[in-house]
Amino acid sequence: MCVVLAFLLGAIMEMLGRQSVGEGLGFLLLHPVYFLCNMLVILSTLLLSLLVSRRIFMLCLVSTVWLGLSITNFILLGYRSTPLAAIDFYILKPVFSILKIYLTPLQMALIFLAFLVVIVGIVLIFLKAPRHRALYRSAFISIAMTATAALVLIRFCVQADATSASFANLSEAYKKYGFAYCFTVSFLDTGIGRPQDYAAEVMASLAQQIEEESEEGRPSSDQREEPADPAESDLRPNVIFVQLESFIDPNRLGDIAYSENPVPVFSSLKKQYTSGYLSVPAIGAGTANTEFEVLTGMNLDYFGPGEYPYTTVLQQTACESIAYNLKELGFGAHVLHNNTGTFYDRHLVFPHLGFDTFTSLEYMNHVDKNPLGWAKDSILTTEIVKSLLSTEQRDFVYAISVQPHGKYPSEPLGEDQPVTVISEVLSEEEQTPFSYYVNQLYEVDAFVYSLIQTLESLGEPTVLVLYGDHLPAISAAEEHMAQGGLLQTEYVVWDNIGLEKQDQDLEAYQLSSFVLQQIRVQNGLINSFHQSFQDNPQYQEYLEMLEYDMLYGEQAVFGASGGYSPANMRMGTAPIVLERCRLLGDALYVFGDRFTPFSRVCINQKPVDTEYISANALKISLSSLAEGDVFTVAQIGEDGIALSQTEGITFFSSQSGQNSR
């Protein structure tokens, strides 16, 4: 029964994973060895039923888990190009806060009802299933033999270069190797495995070699134009990176024309300034992984399949980044995101990447939103300027945009669209979401123009890097790409300091070092390594060892310094302040500074219903308060997580609205 069930489950899962009955059966018939690997993985779990007395119940439970995973994968592939991986379960909580964008209330109700029916069914099977004597000996032998057969077959295929335990392209890996195998690998394989030649002595020697190579490329003291003293950082330019959500140049698509260029500013910048293709580690999703590669200079190919380092190693380990490198030269380091601050655990991770401040959507006022509810990117211009003006020295600002994010609408939204898509190759189902996407890019391009004009008006030397994080999760973009690959976006480097135009195609993990090299910033091991070792035949081998040593090994490359320490990061460019309160009728008004619609009054640490009035005032019902209560103001997102909290004030009703801290 287990063997037959494993076969049936394997076939069903491949049909769902490929969203096609024919392609699922084709995988079984055309790639029987791959299918057998998947079947053995499933069979190993089904054989657990021999260890319990309620075998039918256990078979149903395990089968339900596999089917549930494959159905979830099927649904996910309708909204993004990346299949389900174990790492997706690490980000479940923030995902719930944006479900309303992807699912209608009816769809969410049906999913909940289906989940409830499955739970009730499993419970009934548990109560009604017949009991049998547990076959421990047979179970252990069967499981051991099946698992061994699976491992031997997989190892044989890997050695024959037929399969791989490392997936550079997760979508292609799932299609090539099958769902059960790939999902299991994503569950078991995280982090970076110890490289074969790794040793502390080797890493110490490599660090010295990197330092020597860097010194050779460094200008002599009489030639150096940039300051050596960090205190003179004001002689360097501000460095601003803007990661544009799902941004591509629509002109790269074949057989599609437009009533006007959707991205005229970006197109013009590419002609005047340094630009090129940027190879990114994701397609249709995975913003945080492109972000990780750009910020750290680390190649994600060496991590587990589909892994988000933000949800694993960076939860507790500080990592070299462009923020740390520039802070060593006296820069301030700020990160901005016009979306919730807890997504991908950014509020926990960014201190481990060296940022001084993190301004998320919860700390922004006057935010316009697009028809899907995503914040428009125009707000980032204001927030970038705030970051630049918040310190006296030069600054590094990393901004993450969100406006063109999916899910893209399947029906017209009735809004004016300045750009009309002209194409005979797009189906009616493709036309509406693609038109919406293109017009969102039109607004993002206008934001880029506004940002550059604002930076020009500030009069400070500045380098601005603009790039897309991945292709949009939209079929038109994937199926009609005529220029560049599906894992390639584009970047452009604008500046007002006269940098030479040096067009070059890059990997995402090379971008920051490439830019820093233009302004003669060579500090930092990973940064110096990329600048000096790209032509070395052992470039990738050394990079893998550096990543392992810094994040999982002995940190021998840092010598006695022992690596990086987390930054004391503040949420918001400037702190939110609670000053006083006043009773007016049956309401209590709270006064302070920098409140936003996400500000919530907390009484004795518990949030209460709060009405946002302005950046200086909030209102709550007096019935919420009692004599001696301590209240604060916290920034709380839609996921219910408090990102920061003010100092407290104690409430005394006898003082006619006065208060004491």
C-alpha positions as CSV (number, residue, x, y, z in Angstrom):
1,M,0.0,0.0,0.0
2,C,2.8,2.4,0.9
3,V,4.6,1.8,-2.5
4,V,1.4,2.3,-4.5
5,L,0.5,5.4,-2.5
6,A,4.0,6.8,-3.0
7,F,3.7,6.4,-6.7
8,L,0.3,8.0,-6.9
9,L,1.4,10.9,-4.6
10,G,4.5,11.5,-6.7
11,A,2.5,11.6,-9.9
12,I,-0.1,14.0,-8.4
13,M,2.5,16.3,-6.9
14,E,4.3,16.6,-10.3
15,M,1.1,17.5,-12.1
16,L,0.4,20.2,-9.5
17,G,4.0,21.5,-9.5
18,R,3.9,21.8,-13.3
19,Q,0.3,23.0,-13.4
20,S,-0.3,20.5,-16.1
21,V,-1.5,16.8,-16.1
22,G,0.4,16.2,-19.4
23,E,3.7,17.7,-18.1
24,G,3.4,15.7,-14.8
25,L,3.0,12.4,-16.6
26,G,5.8,13.5,-19.0
27,F,8.1,13.8,-16.0
28,L,7.2,10.3,-14.9
29,L,7.7,8.8,-18.4
30,L,10.7,10.8,-19.7
31,H,12.7,11.0,-16.5
32,P,12.0,7.8,-14.6
33,V,15.2,8.0,-12.5
34,Y,14.3,11.4,-11.2
35,F,10.7,10.2,-10.5
36,L,12.0,7.2,-8.7
37,C,14.2,9.5,-6.4
38,N,11.0,11.5,-5.5
39,M,9.0,8.3,-5.0
40,L,11.6,6.9,-2.6
41,V,11.7,10.2,-0.6
42,I,7.9,10.0,-0.3
43,L,7.9,6.3,0.5
44,S,10.5,6.8,3.4
45,T,7.9,9.0,5.1
46,L,4.9,6.8,4.4
47,L,6.7,3.8,6.0
48,L,6.5,5.7,9.3
49,S,3.0,4.2,9.5
50,L,4.5,0.8,10.4
51,L,5.8,2.3,13.7
52,V,2.3,3.0,15.1
53,S,-0.8,1.0,15.8
54,R,-3.1,3.3,13.7
55,R,-1.4,2.7,10.4
56,I,-4.3,4.0,8.2
57,F,-4.4,7.2,10.2
58,M,-0.6,7.7,9.8
59,L,-0.8,7.0,6.1
60,C,-3.6,9.6,5.7
61,L,-1.7,12.1,7.9
62,V,1.6,11.8,5.9
63,S,-0.3,11.8,2.6
64,T,-2.2,14.9,3.6
65,V,1.0,16.7,4.5
66,W,2.5,15.9,1.1
67,L,-0.7,16.9,-0.7
68,G,-1.0,20.1,1.3
69,L,2.5,21.1,0.4
70,S,2.0,20.4,-3.3
71,I,-1.3,22.3,-3.3
72,T,0.3,25.2,-1.6
73,N,3.1,25.1,-4.2
74,F,0.4,25.1,-6.9
75,I,-1.3,28.1,-5.5
76,L,2.0,30.0,-4.9
77,L,3.1,29.4,-8.5
78,G,-0.1,31.3,-9.6
79,Y,1.3,34.5,-7.9
80,R,5.1,34.1,-8.2
81,S,7.7,32.2,-10.2
82,T,9.5,30.7,-7.3
83,P,8.1,27.3,-6.0
84,L,7.5,26.5,-2.3
85,A,10.6,25.8,-0.3
86,A,11.0,25.0,3.4
87,I,12.3,28.5,4.1
88,D,8.9,30.0,3.2
89,F,7.6,28.7,6.5
90,Y,10.0,31.1,8.3
91,I,8.2,34.1,7.0
92,L,4.6,33.0,7.5
93,K,3.7,35.7,10.0
94,P,4.5,38.7,7.9
95,V,2.9,37.0,4.9
96,F,-0.5,36.9,6.7
97,S,-0.4,40.7,6.8
98,I,-0.4,41.0,3.0
99,L,-2.8,38.1,2.1
100,K,-5.6,40.6,1.5
101,I,-3.7,41.8,-1.6
102,Y,-3.3,38.3,-3.1
103,L,-6.6,36.7,-2.0
104,T,-10.2,37.9,-1.9
105,P,-12.2,37.5,1.4
106,L,-14.1,34.6,-0.3
107,Q,-10.9,32.8,-1.2
108,M,-9.5,33.2,2.3
109,A,-12.8,31.9,3.7
110,L,-12.7,28.9,1.4
111,I,-9.1,28.1,2.3
112,F,-10.0,28.3,6.0
113,L,-13.0,26.1,5.4
114,A,-10.9,23.5,3.5
115,F,-8.3,23.5,6.2
116,L,-11.0,23.0,8.9
117,V,-12.5,20.1,6.9
118,V,-9.1,18.4,6.6
119,I,-8.5,18.8,10.3
120,V,-11.9,17.3,11.1
121,G,-11.3,14.5,8.6
122,I,-8.0,13.6,10.2
123,V,-9.4,13.6,13.7
124,L,-12.3,11.3,12.5
125,I,-9.9,8.9,10.8
126,F,-7.8,8.8,14.1
127,L,-10.9,7.9,16.1
128,K,-12.3,5.4,13.6
129,A,-9.1,3.8,12.2
130,P,-8.5,0.2,13.2
131,R,-5.6,-0.7,15.4
132,H,-2.8,-3.0,14.5
133,R,0.3,-4.3,16.2
134,A,3.2,-1.9,15.6
135,L,5.9,-3.6,13.5
136,Y,9.0,-2.0,14.8
137,R,11.5,-4.4,13.4
138,S,9.9,-4.4,9.9
139,A,9.5,-0.6,10.1
140,F,13.1,0.1,10.9
141,I,14.3,-2.3,8.2
142,S,12.0,-1.0,5.6
143,I,12.7,2.7,6.3
144,A,16.4,2.0,6.4
145,M,16.4,0.2,3.1
146,T,14.2,2.8,1.4
147,A,16.3,5.7,2.7
148,T,19.5,4.0,1.8
149,A,18.2,3.3,-1.7
150,A,17.1,6.9,-2.1
151,L,20.5,8.2,-0.9
152,V,22.5,5.8,-3.2
153,L,20.4,6.7,-6.2
154,I,20.6,10.4,-5.5
155,R,24.4,10.2,-5.0
156,F,24.8,8.2,-8.2
157,C,22.8,10.9,-10.1
158,V,24.8,13.7,-8.6
159,Q,28.1,12.1,-9.5
160,A,26.8,11.5,-13.0
161,D,25.9,15.2,-13.1
162,A,22.3,14.3,-13.5
163,T,21.0,16.0,-10.4
164,S,22.3,18.5,-7.9
165,A,22.0,19.3,-4.2
166,S,22.6,23.0,-5.0
167,F,20.1,24.9,-7.1
168,A,21.1,28.2,-8.6
169,N,17.7,28.5,-10.1
170,L,15.0,27.1,-7.8
171,S,12.3,27.1,-10.4
172,E,14.3,25.2,-12.9
173,A,15.5,22.7,-10.3
174,Y,11.9,21.9,-9.2
175,K,11.0,21.3,-12.9
176,K,14.0,19.2,-13.5
177,Y,14.3,17.1,-10.4
178,G,10.8,17.0,-8.9
179,F,8.9,18.5,-6.0
180,A,9.5,15.9,-3.2
181,Y,13.3,15.8,-3.7
182,C,13.8,19.5,-4.0
183,F,11.5,20.4,-1.1
184,T,13.3,17.9,1.1
185,V,16.7,19.2,0.2
186,S,15.4,22.8,1.0
187,F,14.3,21.5,4.3
188,L,17.5,19.6,5.2
189,D,20.1,21.8,3.6
190,T,20.7,25.3,5.0
191,G,23.7,27.4,5.4
192,I,27.1,26.8,3.8
193,G,28.8,23.5,4.0
194,R,32.4,23.4,5.2
195,P,34.6,23.7,2.0
196,Q,37.0,20.9,1.4
197,D,40.2,23.0,1.7
198,Y,38.9,25.1,4.6
199,A,41.3,25.7,7.5
200,A,42.0,28.6,9.8
201,E,45.6,28.9,8.5
202,V,44.3,29.0,4.9
203,M,41.9,31.8,5.7
204,A,44.5,33.9,7.6
205,S,46.8,33.6,4.6
206,L,44.0,34.5,2.2
207,A,43.2,37.6,4.3
208,Q,46.8,38.7,4.1
209,Q,46.8,38.1,0.4
210,I,43.7,40.2,0.0
211,E,45.3,43.0,2.0
212,E,48.4,42.9,-0.1
213,E,46.5,43.0,-3.4
214,S,44.4,45.9,-2.1
215,E,47.5,47.8,-1.1
216,E,49.0,47.4,-4.5
217,G,45.9,48.9,-6.1
218,R,45.7,51.7,-3.6
219,P,47.0,55.1,-4.8
220,S,50.1,56.5,-3.1
221,S,49.7,59.3,-0.5
222,D,50.7,62.0,-3.0
223,Q,48.2,60.6,-5.6
224,R,45.3,59.9,-3.3
225,E,42.4,62.2,-4.0
226,E,40.1,60.7,-1.4
227,P,40.7,61.2,2.4
228,A,42.5,58.6,4.4
229,D,41.2,60.0,7.7
230,P,37.6,58.9,8.5
231,A,37.1,62.3,10.1
232,E,37.3,63.8,6.6
233,S,34.4,61.8,5.2
234,D,32.7,65.0,4.1
235,L,35.1,65.0,1.2
236,R,33.6,61.8,-0.1
237,P,30.3,61.6,-1.9
238,N,27.1,60.4,-0.3
239,V,26.3,56.8,-1.5
240,I,22.7,55.9,-2.2
241,F,21.4,52.6,-3.4
242,V,17.8,52.3,-4.4
243,Q,16.5,48.7,-5.0
244,L,13.5,49.0,-7.3
245,E,10.8,46.4,-6.7
246,S,10.2,44.1,-9.8
247,F,11.8,46.7,-12.0
248,I,12.8,45.9,-15.6
249,D,12.9,48.1,-18.7
250,P,9.8,47.0,-20.6
251,N,11.5,47.8,-23.8
252,R,13.5,44.6,-23.4
253,L,10.4,42.6,-24.3
254,G,9.9,41.5,-27.9
255,D,6.8,42.1,-30.1
256,I,5.4,44.6,-27.5
257,A,5.2,48.4,-28.1
258,Y,3.9,51.3,-26.1
259,S,2.2,54.6,-26.8
260,E,5.2,56.2,-25.1
261,N,8.4,55.0,-23.4
262,P,7.2,53.7,-20.0
263,V,10.7,54.5,-18.4
264,P,12.1,57.5,-20.3
265,V,14.3,58.6,-17.4
266,F,15.8,55.2,-16.8
267,S,16.5,54.8,-20.5
268,S,18.2,58.2,-20.7
269,L,20.3,57.5,-17.6
270,K,21.6,54.2,-19.2
271,K,22.9,56.2,-22.1
272,Q,24.7,58.8,-20.0
273,Y,26.0,56.9,-17.0
274,T,27.5,53.6,-16.1
275,S,25.0,50.8,-16.5
276,G,24.6,47.1,-17.4
277,Y,22.8,43.9,-16.8
278,L,22.6,42.7,-13.2
279,S,22.4,38.9,-12.6
280,V,20.1,38.4,-9.6
281,P,19.4,35.2,-7.5
282,A,15.7,35.3,-7.9
283,I,12.8,35.6,-10.3
284,G,9.3,36.8,-9.5
285,A,10.0,36.9,-5.8
286,G,12.9,36.8,-3.3
287,T,13.6,40.5,-2.9
288,A,15.5,39.9,0.3
289,N,18.0,37.7,-1.4
290,T,19.0,40.2,-4.1
291,E,19.2,42.7,-1.2
292,F,21.5,40.3,0.7
293,E,23.9,39.9,-2.2
294,V,24.1,43.6,-3.0
295,L,24.6,44.6,0.7
296,T,27.1,41.9,1.6
297,G,28.9,40.9,-1.6
298,M,28.2,37.3,-0.8
299,N,27.1,34.7,-3.4
300,L,23.9,32.9,-2.5
301,D,24.7,29.9,-4.6
302,Y,26.7,28.5,-1.6
303,F,23.7,28.6,0.7
304,G,20.9,26.1,0.9
305,P,18.3,25.9,-1.9
306,G,15.9,28.8,-1.7
307,E,17.4,29.9,1.6
308,Y,16.9,33.4,2.9
309,P,19.9,34.2,5.1
310,Y,17.8,37.0,6.6
311,T,15.7,34.2,8.3
312,T,18.6,32.0,9.2
313,V,22.2,32.9,9.9
314,L,21.7,36.7,10.0
315,Q,19.3,36.4,12.9
316,Q,22.3,36.0,15.2
317,T,25.4,36.8,13.2
318,A,26.8,40.2,12.1
319,C,28.1,40.2,8.6
320,E,30.4,42.4,6.6
321,S,28.4,44.8,4.4
322,I,28.7,48.0,2.5
323,A,27.2,49.8,5.6
324,Y,30.0,48.6,7.8
325,N,32.6,49.4,5.2
326,L,31.5,53.0,4.8
327,K,30.9,53.5,8.5
328,E,34.6,52.8,9.0
329,L,35.2,55.9,6.9
330,G,32.9,58.1,9.0
331,F,29.6,57.7,7.1
332,G,26.2,57.4,8.6
333,A,24.3,54.3,7.5
334,H,20.5,54.4,6.9
335,V,18.1,51.9,5.4
336,L,14.5,52.8,4.2
337,H,11.6,50.6,3.1
338,N,8.1,51.9,2.2
339,N,6.6,48.6,3.5
340,T,6.3,46.9,6.8
341,G,9.6,46.7,8.8
342,T,9.1,43.1,10.0
343,F,8.9,41.4,6.5
344,Y,11.9,39.0,6.2
345,D,12.7,40.0,9.8
346,R,14.4,43.1,8.5
347,H,14.0,44.9,11.9
348,L,16.1,42.1,13.4
349,V,18.6,41.7,10.6
350,F,19.6,45.2,9.7
351,P,21.5,45.7,13.0
352,H,23.6,42.7,11.9
353,L,24.4,44.5,8.7
354,G,25.6,47.7,10.4
355,F,22.8,50.2,9.9
356,D,22.3,53.0,12.3
357,T,18.7,53.7,11.5
358,F,15.9,51.8,9.8
359,T,12.9,53.8,8.5
360,S,10.0,51.5,7.5
361,L,6.5,52.3,6.4
362,E,5.4,52.5,10.1
363,Y,7.6,55.6,10.5
364,M,6.4,57.5,7.3
365,N,3.7,60.1,7.0
366,H,1.7,61.3,3.9
367,V,2.1,58.0,2.1
368,D,0.2,57.6,-1.2
369,K,-0.9,54.1,-2.2
370,N,-1.5,52.5,-5.5
371,P,-4.8,50.6,-6.3
372,L,-3.5,47.4,-4.8
373,G,-2.6,49.1,-1.5
374,W,1.2,49.2,-1.9
375,A,2.9,52.4,-0.9
376,K,4.0,54.5,-3.8
377,D,7.8,55.0,-4.2
378,S,7.5,58.8,-4.3
379,I,7.6,58.9,-0.5
380,L,11.2,57.6,-0.6
381,T,12.5,60.9,-2.0
382,T,11.4,62.7,1.2
383,E,12.8,59.9,3.4
384,I,16.1,59.8,1.6
385,V,16.6,63.5,2.1
386,K,15.7,63.2,5.8
387,S,18.4,60.6,6.2
388,L,21.0,62.7,4.4
389,L,20.1,65.7,6.6
390,S,20.0,63.7,9.9
391,T,23.8,63.7,10.2
392,E,26.6,66.2,9.7
393,Q,28.8,63.8,7.8
394,R,28.3,62.0,4.5
395,D,25.8,59.1,4.5
396,F,25.2,55.7,3.0
397,V,21.4,55.3,2.3
398,Y,19.9,52.0,1.1
399,A,16.3,52.3,0.0
400,I,14.0,49.4,-0.9
401,S,11.0,50.3,-3.0
402,V,7.7,48.4,-3.2
403,Q,5.2,50.1,-5.6
404,P,5.2,47.8,-8.6
405,H,4.8,44.7,-6.4
406,G,2.2,42.1,-7.4
407,K,-0.3,40.5,-7.3
408,Y,-1.2,42.2,-10.6
409,P,-4.9,42.6,-11.3
410,S,-6.8,40.3,-13.7
411,E,-9.5,42.9,-14.3
412,P,-9.2,46.6,-15.2
413,L,-9.2,48.8,-12.1
414,G,-10.8,51.8,-13.9
415,E,-7.9,54.1,-13.3
416,D,-6.3,56.4,-15.9
417,Q,-3.3,54.8,-17.6
418,P,-1.0,57.2,-19.4
419,V,0.9,54.4,-21.2
420,T,-1.0,52.1,-23.5
421,V,0.4,48.6,-24.3
422,I,0.3,47.8,-28.0
423,S,0.8,44.1,-28.8
424,E,-0.8,41.3,-30.8
425,V,1.2,38.6,-28.9
426,L,-0.4,39.2,-25.5
427,S,-3.6,37.3,-24.7
428,E,-6.5,39.1,-23.1
429,E,-5.6,37.6,-19.8
430,E,-2.0,38.9,-20.1
431,Q,-2.9,42.4,-21.3
432,T,-4.6,43.7,-18.1
433,P,-2.0,42.8,-15.5
434,F,0.8,43.8,-17.8
435,S,-0.7,47.2,-18.6
436,Y,-1.1,47.8,-14.9
437,Y,2.5,46.8,-14.2
438,V,3.8,49.0,-17.0
439,N,2.0,52.1,-15.7
440,Q,3.3,51.5,-12.2
441,L,6.8,51.5,-13.7
442,Y,5.9,54.8,-15.4
443,E,5.3,56.3,-11.9
444,V,8.4,54.7,-10.5
445,D,10.4,56.3,-13.4
446,A,8.9,59.7,-12.4
447,F,10.0,59.0,-8.8
448,V,13.6,58.4,-10.1
449,Y,13.5,61.8,-11.9
450,S,12.2,63.6,-8.8
451,L,14.9,62.0,-6.7
452,I,17.7,63.0,-9.0
453,Q,16.4,66.6,-9.2
454,T,16.2,66.7,-5.4
455,L,19.7,65.4,-5.0
456,E,21.0,67.9,-7.5
457,S,19.3,70.7,-5.5
458,L,20.9,69.6,-2.2
459,G,24.3,70.4,-3.7
460,E,26.2,67.6,-2.0
461,P,28.5,65.2,-4.0
462,T,26.4,62.0,-4.5
463,V,26.5,58.6,-6.2
464,L,23.1,57.1,-6.8
465,V,22.8,53.4,-7.7
466,L,19.4,52.2,-9.2
467,Y,18.7,48.6,-9.9
468,G,15.8,46.1,-10.1
469,D,15.7,43.2,-7.6
470,H,14.1,40.6,-9.9
471,L,11.7,40.2,-12.8
472,P,8.0,40.7,-12.0
473,A,5.9,37.7,-11.3
474,I,4.0,38.2,-14.5
475,S,3.8,35.8,-17.5
476,A,4.2,38.5,-20.2
477,A,7.6,39.5,-18.9
478,E,8.9,35.9,-18.7
479,E,7.5,34.7,-22.0
480,H,8.4,37.7,-24.2
481,M,11.9,38.6,-22.9
482,A,14.0,39.4,-25.9
483,Q,17.0,41.1,-24.3
484,G,19.0,39.7,-21.4
485,G,18.0,36.6,-19.3
486,L,15.2,36.0,-16.9
487,L,17.6,36.2,-14.0
488,Q,18.9,39.6,-15.2
489,T,17.7,43.0,-14.3
490,E,19.6,46.2,-15.0
491,Y,21.4,48.8,-13.0
492,V,22.6,52.4,-13.6
493,V,25.0,54.6,-11.6
494,W,24.1,58.3,-11.6
495,D,26.5,60.8,-10.0
496,N,27.2,64.5,-9.9
497,I,31.0,64.1,-9.4
498,G,32.1,63.3,-12.9
499,L,32.6,59.6,-12.7
500,E,33.7,57.9,-16.0
501,K,31.0,55.8,-17.8
502,Q,32.1,52.2,-17.4
503,D,29.4,49.9,-18.7
504,Q,29.7,46.4,-17.3
505,D,27.5,43.4,-16.7
506,L,27.7,42.3,-13.1
507,E,26.5,39.7,-10.6
508,A,24.4,41.2,-7.8
509,Y,27.1,40.3,-5.3
510,Q,29.6,42.4,-7.3
511,L,27.6,45.6,-7.6
512,S,28.5,47.3,-4.3
513,S,32.3,46.6,-4.7
514,F,32.1,47.8,-8.3
515,V,30.5,51.1,-7.2
516,L,32.9,51.6,-4.2
517,Q,35.9,51.0,-6.5
518,Q,34.7,54.0,-8.6
519,I,35.0,56.2,-5.5
520,R,38.2,54.5,-4.3
521,V,36.8,52.8,-1.2
522,Q,38.8,49.6,-0.7
523,N,38.3,48.7,3.0
524,G,36.5,45.5,4.0
525,L,37.6,42.0,3.1
526,I,34.8,41.0,0.8
527,N,34.8,44.4,-0.9
528,S,38.6,44.3,-1.4
529,F,38.4,40.7,-2.5
530,H,35.9,41.4,-5.3
531,Q,38.0,44.4,-6.5
532,S,41.2,42.4,-6.6
533,F,40.4,38.8,-7.3
534,Q,37.7,38.7,-10.1
535,D,40.3,37.5,-12.6
536,N,41.8,34.9,-10.2
537,P,41.0,31.3,-11.4
538,Q,40.1,30.5,-7.7
539,Y,37.8,33.4,-7.4
540,Q,34.6,31.4,-6.6
541,E,36.5,28.9,-4.5
542,Y,38.0,31.7,-2.3
543,L,34.6,33.5,-2.1
544,E,32.9,30.3,-0.8
545,M,35.6,29.9,1.9
546,L,35.3,33.6,2.9
547,E,31.5,33.3,3.3
548,Y,31.8,30.1,5.3
549,D,34.6,31.5,7.5
550,M,32.8,34.8,8.2
551,L,29.3,33.3,9.0
552,Y,29.9,29.7,10.1
553,G,33.6,29.1,10.6
554,E,36.3,30.3,12.9
555,Q,36.3,33.9,11.5
556,A,40.0,33.5,11.0
557,V,40.1,36.2,8.3
558,F,39.4,38.8,10.9
559,G,42.3,37.9,13.1
560,A,42.3,39.3,16.6
561,S,39.4,41.7,15.9
562,G,36.9,38.8,15.8
563,G,34.6,40.1,13.2
564,Y,31.7,42.6,13.4
565,S,29.4,43.5,16.2
566,P,25.7,44.3,15.7
567,A,25.0,48.0,15.4
568,N,22.8,49.9,17.9
569,M,20.1,50.6,15.3
570,R,17.2,53.0,15.9
571,M,13.9,52.6,14.2
572,G,13.2,55.8,12.3
573,T,15.6,58.5,11.2
574,A,14.7,60.4,14.3
575,P,13.0,59.1,17.5
576,I,9.3,59.4,18.1
577,V,8.7,61.5,21.2
578,L,5.8,61.4,23.7
579,E,5.6,64.7,25.5
580,R,2.3,65.2,27.4
581,C,-1.4,64.3,27.5
582,R,-4.6,66.3,28.1
583,L,-8.2,65.4,29.0
584,L,-10.9,66.9,26.8
585,G,-14.4,65.6,27.5
586,D,-14.5,61.8,27.4
587,A,-11.2,61.5,25.4
588,L,-7.6,61.7,26.2
589,Y,-5.3,63.4,23.7
590,V,-1.6,62.4,23.6
591,F,0.9,65.0,22.2
592,G,4.4,64.5,20.9
593,D,6.3,64.5,17.7
594,R,6.7,62.3,14.6
595,F,3.6,60.2,15.2
596,T,2.3,58.3,12.1
597,P,-0.9,56.3,11.3
598,F,0.9,53.3,12.8
599,S,1.3,54.9,16.2
600,R,-0.6,53.2,18.9
601,V,-1.0,54.3,22.5
602,C,-0.1,51.5,24.9
603,I,-1.5,51.3,28.5
604,N,0.7,49.3,30.7
605,Q,2.4,47.9,27.6
606,K,-0.9,46.8,26.0
607,P,-2.0,48.6,22.8
608,V,-5.4,50.2,22.8
609,D,-7.6,51.6,20.0
610,T,-5.9,54.8,18.9
611,E,-7.1,57.5,16.5
612,Y,-4.3,59.2,14.5
613,I,-4.9,63.0,14.3
614,S,-1.6,64.4,13.2
615,A,2.1,63.9,13.5
616,N,1.8,65.6,16.9
617,A,-1.4,64.2,18.3
618,L,-3.2,60.9,19.0
619,K,-6.6,60.3,20.7
620,I,-7.9,57.4,22.8
621,S,-11.1,56.8,24.9
622,L,-10.9,57.8,28.5
623,S,-12.5,54.5,29.5
624,S,-9.2,52.9,28.6
625,L,-7.4,54.5,31.4
626,A,-7.2,54.2,35.2
627,E,-5.4,56.1,37.9
628,G,-1.7,55.4,37.9
629,D,-1.6,53.7,34.5
630,V,1.6,54.2,32.5
631,F,1.1,54.8,28.8
632,T,3.6,54.9,25.9
633,V,3.4,55.2,22.2
634,A,4.5,52.3,20.0
635,Q,4.9,51.9,16.3
636,I,2.9,48.7,15.5
637,G,2.4,47.3,12.0
638,E,-0.4,45.3,10.6
639,D,1.2,42.1,11.8
640,G,0.9,43.3,15.4
641,I,4.7,43.5,16.1
642,A,5.9,46.6,18.0
643,L,9.0,48.0,16.3
644,S,9.8,50.7,18.9
645,Q,8.2,52.4,22.0
646,T,8.6,55.8,23.6
647,E,9.3,56.5,27.3
648,G,6.3,56.2,29.5
649,I,4.0,58.8,31.2
650,T,2.0,58.0,34.3
651,F,-1.7,59.1,34.2
652,F,-3.2,61.1,37.1
653,S,-6.8,62.3,36.5
654,S,-6.7,64.6,39.6
655,Q,-4.1,66.8,37.9
656,S,-6.7,68.0,35.3
657,G,-4.8,66.7,32.3
658,Q,-1.3,67.2,33.6
659,N,1.0,64.2,33.8
660,S,4.2,63.0,35.2
661,R,6.9,60.7,33.8
